[in-house]
Amino acid sequence: MPMQIIRNLIRFFILYLFIFSVDCLAQSSFNPVVKQPATRRQMPVSNVNEVIQDSEGYMWYATLEGGLCRDDGYHIDVFRCDMNHPALLTDNLIFSLCEAPNGEIWFSTSKSVYALDKHDYSIRPLNDMFRNTRALHISLLPNGNMLLESDSVAYEVTSRHKIVKKKNVVYRGRFRIIHPDTEGKKWVCYDNRRLCYTESDTSRVIYQYNIKAKNILVDRTRNLLFAITADGLQVFNIDRGILSDCIYQYSENPELGVFGLYLDHQYNLWMTGYHPSFTVFTAFAGPAAKKLDIKSPDYSDVYVDRIQLLPDGRLKIYKDIHYVSLYDLNNDTEELVSNTTLAPKVRWDSNKKLAQLVESNVDIDKQLVKDAALDDKGHLWIVFDQYVRELCIRTGHFRDISVSSCGMGMYNFHCVAAVENGVCVGGAGGACLFTTNERLNGAVEVPVCVSSYTVTTDDGTSTKGFLYSEEKQPSLELAANSSNVTLSFTTFNHMNATEVNFAVKINGWTDEWVNLKTGDNTFRIINLPKGNYEVQVRATDEYGIWGNPCSVLMIHRLPAWWETWWAYTLYIVLCIGLITGAFLLYRFVQQKREELYRSVITDDKHASAPYNAFREKAVGIVKKHIADDNYTVDMLAEALFMSRVNLYRKMLAECGQTPSDFIKTIRMEHAYHLLTTTDLSINIIAGKCGYTSGSYFAKCFKARYNILPTAVRKRN
């Protein structure tokens, strides 16, 4: 009996030591960096139940009384029931949401379940069976169907909204099923604060952990489990069975204020709940950095003075001036070498050695360079006090890793040494590994799509719409009265959207790239003519590296009725008709004039009988002197035994002409007669009619008959 007690005590002591060592190891593994998206202030409410990222890259938020929100990194669009859209939803309390295999966004309210079709962004009830049904959780099953959990009933629904299975489930406590891990286990979090996992083919509980978690999330790539507990956010290593201490303390009680966890496509961890809407941890975004587990001889804070890479692949680390150790990167083990060897007093010469590695066109901050190293990928790592710059010498692209953003618990940087696929950086707080960023080598694939568009008509009315980017070629058709459109772009870089640059080119309208301001994602097209246009966009990543251009949209602007083919046909017909009408009118006027010319040489049939004797007498007198170029009105008055004044009045009253015009008329009539009846030259005819100048005669003849004497001669 005493021996059994001793054995139990020994086992208990060993188990205690194991738990203590594991707990210390777990505590040093994570140091998250907290960030907030730039669109956080656009949220309609501060409470978020769930968050997902769809296949396109948009973030979707299920809010408490705020409706359904879509976030493109620059703007949040809200779908809710309000005065403008009273029939859109039954209420604005969104419990859960999930993306179906066909791209639809399924979400549940307190009264129904809906599906949002991203082809036209229409929202309709999922199925009549779910009216007045509250789906607490919506998830995607491995067979492509959707699982809707509502209280004690579970529904399996196809992507066509058909219910294929309904099962009443009774649990000891309500649970939340998380996606299977890498071993196919299902992790279950019960209301009684037990964390368990079950086999994939049965619901039998295999093992359970005493973790008081409200919500959990499994990272299948690294086999980690994130849990929200009463203490805050904790990380559970599934492979080792290690639970870390609280790595982030929520401002409020997590038991009351935290709802969900989510890993986006970039492995950023989103925690949703009350005040604030969500918190994002970017330290979990892949193997970009790793803290070395090195210790100080007096168990105080470690200060790394210099790092050397040995031929066998181990790191020789000089710590705290007088302490040297060897670190094996493969096994993450440290071996004491000496406690007397001093670190070499070697510092990087920023004015000489650095200039040998950096091209002249690369700008280096005018700060003290503490150290530098060239890795195996040709990247130069320059160590400053508060940040490390990774520089691709070939392209000039760089990124800066600050002390506060690396998430490794460092206080400053001091030295660097190149290792395989990166560098090891040391300083106050220890040492950490940074992986070479291959994206700095040149152009990268930066996904770009049109997040939304706003069409403005000629009368000033604006309409906003959305496009489904997963279509082969998104297109937009503009009406004839809608020549102004505003396009909003996104790269789905939600954490660094303000650092992204866009450039736009409209093929078919302009051949030049238009660069937008940093952080600006809108492009305005004004007075777009009718026709077909291709919108091409290129963007940068958060490091300023330009991606390849890509076609994001086809725009077809319809023509107005006056721009259609039949309108142009009508224009041609009208022009031909006008030309033909003008020609016919000209011919008609010419014919009338010719008839008038011929009637001049005939007797004046319209003159009254009492006046014929006076006119004939005057005509006879003028004809006797028709060849006299000096014959005047006074001579005519004298021949008629009248004064000049009486002759003027008599001529106007009886002939409708002045005496001078009367003489010219008689001469022109005689000239016209000679032109049509004789072969005399025009100059001779001009002399016979009292004109000494042939050109003056032609001018007077043209003024009288609107035709030249030569034209009359040719016609006859």
JOFEN-V127508 format. One record per helix or strand of 3 or more residues. SS is the DSSP state (alpha for helix, beta for strand). FROM is the first residue (numbers start at 1). TO is the last residue. If there is no record, write none. Layout:
{{SS | FROM | TO} {SS | FROM | TO}}
//
This chain:
{{alpha | 2 | 27} {alpha | 40 | 42} {beta | 48 | 53} {beta | 59 | 64} {beta | 68 | 71} {beta | 76 | 79} {beta | 93 | 99} {beta | 105 | 109} {beta | 113 | 117} {beta | 122 | 125} {alpha | 128 | 130} {beta | 137 | 140} {beta | 146 | 150} {beta | 153 | 157} {beta | 163 | 168} {beta | 175 | 177} {beta | 186 | 190} {beta | 195 | 198} {beta | 205 | 209} {beta | 213 | 219} {beta | 224 | 229} {beta | 233 | 237} {alpha | 254 | 257} {beta | 258 | 263} {beta | 269 | 273} {beta | 278 | 281} {beta | 289 | 291} {beta | 303 | 309} {beta | 315 | 319} {beta | 323 | 328} {beta | 333 | 338} {alpha | 353 | 357} {beta | 371 | 374} {beta | 379 | 383} {beta | 387 | 392} {beta | 398 | 402} {alpha | 403 | 406} {beta | 412 | 419} {beta | 422 | 428} {beta | 430 | 435} {alpha | 438 | 441} {beta | 449 | 456} {beta | 462 | 466} {beta | 475 | 478} {beta | 484 | 490} {alpha | 497 | 499} {beta | 502 | 507} {beta | 522 | 525} {beta | 531 | 540} {beta | 550 | 557} {alpha | 561 | 563} {alpha | 565 | 600} {alpha | 609 | 624} {alpha | 633 | 639} {alpha | 644 | 654} {alpha | 659 | 677} {alpha | 682 | 688} {alpha | 694 | 705} {alpha | 709 | 715}}
//
